[in-house]
């Protein structure tokens, strides 16, 4: 025998509706807190000049990739995307994947001179550079015990990106140029520590002013790129190349200069150089995005 339905009180109806809205709002807020769609991690090139160009490029992947017929479905799947870029002083892959010791300290030890060791862009929606100390503040908790900075940054419920871009080269140049085994060790650790479901691109960074320095980086890249397995967790994009060397290396206009025109900082290409660097590498980056997100 069916029991007659009780009439719901109008007050109860309003309360339930309000509660549903509240729960939905809180859940969405919890999901969005600290979340980015694209997270670029790297070294001081980001801090000095590359941060804003990286933000512009990856926040506008559809505009950069779709006109060239590349990665259209993959980038459209991302929809409107939030990008953050964090560059930590003299770091490379072996710093980001270290779970203890001096290599991890490169990221986690407080800078004795400045008290900060990183430049961050796009955190909490702020596109301007913020100088920060990794390990301090809720957005930079990359220094957990028994975890590498990379593992901490990518842990579930924290930054939780769809795509992680590791952009380094120079600070690993001596290590990789002198040891293929070290290059293999770093490549394996990077592949192992990127969680399933996170697309991963390794982007070797822009050439610097000096030919001698770039020659060493070319050898380092040769060894490190060879260590990347095909169909692995990460896709290698050789941003450092003969093409990008030809247009940036030795060109004073792409570096910070003194009043007399001489180069003041030969290691950090300026924003104009970085925009050119990304423009030249757009086809390869778009192909990599398609591969890792599909």
N, C-alpha and C positions, 0 to 999 in steps of 0.2 A: 504494500500500500504506500503510495507516494505521499510524503508529508508536504503540507503547503509551505511555499517559500515565504521566509520572513522578509518584510519590506525593510530595505536598508535605510538607515537614518541619513538624511541629507548631510548632517554634520560629519558622520563617519565617512561618507563618500568624499567629502572635501578633504578630510584629514588623510585618507588613503592616497588620494591624488597628490597631495602636497608631499607626503612621505615618499611616493614613487619618484617625484621630481628631485627631491633631496638626495635619495640614494643614487639616482642616475648621475646627478651632478658631482657627488663625492667620488663615485667610481671613475668618472671621466677625468676628474682632477687628479686622482691618484695615478691613473694611467699616464696622464700627460706630464706629471711632475718630472722635470729633468729629461724628458724624452726628446731625442732628436731622431730624424730619419737618416741623416748622413753625419758621421763623425769622422773628422780628419785628425789624425794624430801624427805628430812629427817633432821636428827640432826647431832651432832658432830661426830658420828661414821663415817659418810661420809667424814667429814673434815679431820679426823685423819688418816683413813686407808681404808675405804670401797669404796671410790670414784673410784679408778682404777679397782678393781675387778668388781664393778657394770658396769662400762663402757665396760670392756672386755666381760662380760656375756651377756649383752643385745644387744651389737653390733654384737654378734655372736650367736643369738638365734637359727638359723638354725642348726649350728654345735652342739649346746648343746641339742636341742630338737629332731631334726629329727632322729638321730641315735637310740634314744629310742622309736621311733615310736609315739611321742607325738607332738601334735600341728603343724605337718608338714605343712598342708595347710595354717594355720593361719600365721605362721612365714614366709612362702614363699610369702604370699600375701604382707607382708611388704617390701620385697625386701631388698636392701642395706639400712641399717638404721643408723641414727645418734642418738647418745645417749648423754644426759647431766645429771649430778648429782650435786645437790646443797644441802649441809648440813649446817643448821643454828643452831649454838650453842645449848642451852638447850631447844629445841622445841619438841612439840608433836602435836597430832591432834588438840587439843584445841587452840594451837597457830596459826596453819595454817588456821583455819576456823574462827578466831575472826575478826570481822569487826571494832572493836575499843577497846580502853582500854589497860590495862597492858599486857594481853595475846598477843595482836597484837604487842605491843611494844617489846616483846621478839624477834620478827623478824625485826621490823622496826626502833626501837630506835638505835641510833649510840652507839656502844660500847665505853664507856668512857675511858677504859684503852688502848685498841688496835686500835680503830677507824675502825675496821672491825669486822664482826660477822659471816662470813660464808666462807666455802671453796667450790669452784666451779670447776667442771671438765667437759671438753667437750664443753664448750661454745665457739662459733665461731670456732669450729674444733680444739680447743686447749685441748689435753688430760691431760696436766699438771695442777696441783692444782694452782688456783688463789685465794688469800685471798681477799674478797670483803665485802662491806657493802651493805646489802639489802636496796634498795631505792635509791642508787647512781649508775649512769651509765645506759646506754640504755638497758642492758641485765638483769637488776635486779629491774625493776619497779613493785614491788609487794605491794606497800604501798598506793594505791589510796584511797581516802576518800570513805567511805560507802561500800567498798569492802574488803573482806578478802585477805590475801596474796595468798591463793590458787586460789580464783576467779580471781585475777589480773594475776597470772602466766598463768592460763588456758584460759584467755579471747581470743575471736576470733581475729585472725590476729597477735597474739603475739607468744608464744611458740607453741601453736596449735599442741600438740603431738597426735599420734594415741594411745599411751599407757602412762598412768601416774602411777608410782609406789610410794606409800607413805611408807617409811621405817622408822618406829619409834617404841619405846616401853618404854624405861627407864624413860623418862621425864614425861610420863603420868602414871607411875606405882602407885604412891601414890594416885592419883586422882581416877583411875579406881579400884584399890584394895579396896579402902574405900567406893566407891559409885557405885553401879550398874546403878543408874539413870544418873550419870555423864558419865559413859561409853556409855549408850544409847544415851545421848544428843550428844556426840562427833561423834558417829557412824552415827546418823541421819544427822548431819550437813555435814559430809564428803560425804555421799551419795547424798545429795541435791545439793552440790556445784560443783560436777564434771559434766561438760557439756555433753549433749547427743553427742554421736559420739566419745567420748574419753574413751577408755578402762581403767579400774581402778583396780589396785591390791593393797591391803594392805599387806605389808610384815613385820611381827614382827621381830625385829632386833636380832643380835647375843647375846648369853649369855655373861656375864662379868665374872670376876675372882671369885668374892665372892659368896658362896652358899647362904648366907643370903639375899643378894641383888637379886639374881636370884629367890629365893623363893617368894619374894614380886612380882617380875615381872611375875611369873607363875600365881599368883592369879589375877593380873591385866589383864593378857591375857585371863584368863578364863572368866572374866566379859565382857571384850571388844569383844571377839570373839562371845560370846553369844548374843551380841547386833546386830550382823550382820545378816540381813534377808537373807534367802536363795533366790537365784535368784534376788538379789539386784543389784544395779549399780556397786558395787565393790565386788571383790572376796577376801576372807581372806586366806592368806597363813601363817601358823604358823611356821615361820622360827625358832623362839625360841621354842625349844621342848626338851623332855627328851633325844632324840638322839643327838642334838647339844650341850646340856648341858654336856652330858657324855664325849664328845671329847674336849670341850673348857674350861669348868668351872675348875678352880683350876690348869690349866696347864700354868705354867710360860712362857713356850716357845712361847705362843700365845699372849703375852703382852709385852709392852715396859719395859725393865729391867735396873736396875742400873749396875754399873761395878761389883758389888759383886753377881749379879745374882738375887737379889730380885726384885719383881715387882714394877715398878715405877708408872705405870698408869693402875689401875685395871679395868677401865671403858671402855676402847677402845681397843678391840681385834685388833691385827695387820693384815697386808695384807694376811699373810699365813692363819690365822684363818678365814678371810673373804672368801678366795677362798675355803677352806674346807666347810664353812657354806653354800655357794652357791652350791657346788657340792652335798652336802647331801640333799639340798632342790630342786635340779633340777627337779625331776619328778613333784613335786607339783607346782613349778613355771610354768613349761611347760603346765601343765593341766590348770592352771589359765589363761595363755596367750591364749590358745585355746578357753576357755570359753568366755573371754571378747572380743576377736577379731572376733569370729564367731557370 
